[in-house]
């Protein structure tokens, strides 16, 4: 059962983040865009943390976060954005959707693994 | 019209993005500079990303070919083994490197202009880039990155403005950028 859902349209990022989390003993599921992420989260209620890109085809990450809260009515899953974006307006939109945090790419696993483990504990 | 200092600012942003996203740890940058336009595109393909605001549109074009040297380079950037990369995985690694490079420029522009938005990457055959000239760009600049005598990397920046652009951009201190850190809300 997956504890963390990684949502990114780049297979490079999905594999890098997913492999790092697995090597740290965490269960991981992968999704290719916001629409896929929403579907996989709906199918697997055990997921406790979503790590999600912002700019993706079909459905972007911020829209996905809003739909997790409004359509799936899931207020408990933690959501973190992992993105090249850093604009205050986007962060405000994310905060309004109840996201927990923001990481500017590139992913630096050792720097954040402690916080991620706390979020799935 | 784009002022000379704004053009220089765009160039600084791009070169900072190239240094941050196209150079592997341990690689030595022997040259990173603007270069004159080339007659033929330097490689077979390119990754194109765009940044749009209310005042301008910008294209960032990163050139590549599926060669052993490029495979080694982009595999190394994404911490993968070149031998293990399928063609699709290679393309994805190049796209992600372009995404990080353009993302760095996008963040810098976000400090100067509100409502800046960035695209996802798209791969084109590089001969398409010969048509950049018809965009009547206010700033069209090519760059070359040389690493340890390895295969050179090339990038084109194309900015088309809808109003006059003037800003003074200086490189931020590295410690002020916060890349890779988790900002908790």
Interface residues (C-beta under 8 A of the other chain):
Chain A: X9 X10 X11 X12 X13 X15 X16 X55 X56 X57 X80 X83 X84 X85 X86 X87 X89 X91 X94 X95 X99 X100 X101 X102 X103 X104 X105 X106 X107 X108 X111 X112 X115 X116
Chain B: X21 X78 X79 X80 X88 X89 X92 X93 X95 X96 X99 X100 X102 X103 X104 X106 X107 X110 X114 X115 X116 X118 X119 X120 X177 X178 X179 X180 X181 X182 X183 X184 X185
